[in-house]
Amino acid sequence: MNARKSKKSVKKKSKIKFIISFILFQIVFTGITAPFLAYYGPFENV
């Protein structure tokens, strides 16, 4: 029972770690691609 409980908490921590890393990736990816979209995207006057 104890091993089962610790396994569940590890799974929860890995899920939180995955969500944090995904959000971090989104911020970095947007930061890299936003200037390209602004200058070469579908905008007339920038």
N, C-alpha and C positions, 0 to 999 in steps of 0.2 A: 504493500500500500504506500509506503514512504517513497519507494523508487518510482512508482507511478506518478505521485504528486510532483516530485522533482523533475521528471521528464516533461510534465505538462507546463511547468514554469519555464523550462528551457525553451520549449516550443513557443511560448508566449513572448519571451525575450527575443527570439530570433525573428518573430513576426514584427515586433516593434523596430528591431534593427533594420529589417527589410524596408519598412515604411519610411524610416528616417533616411536611409540611403537612397530610396526612390525620390523623395522630395528634394534631397541634395542634388541628385542627378538632374531633376527638372530645372532647378535654379541655375545650375552650371550650363546646361544645354540651352536654356532660354537666353542666358547672358552672352553666349557665343553666337547664337543665330540671330538675335534681335537686330544688331547693326546691319547685317546682310539683308534682312527683310526690310529695314528702314530705307536703305539706299538702293537696293536692287529689286524691291518688291513692287506691288501694284499701286504705288503712290506716285502722283504727278509732281507735287512740289514738296520737297523736304528741305 
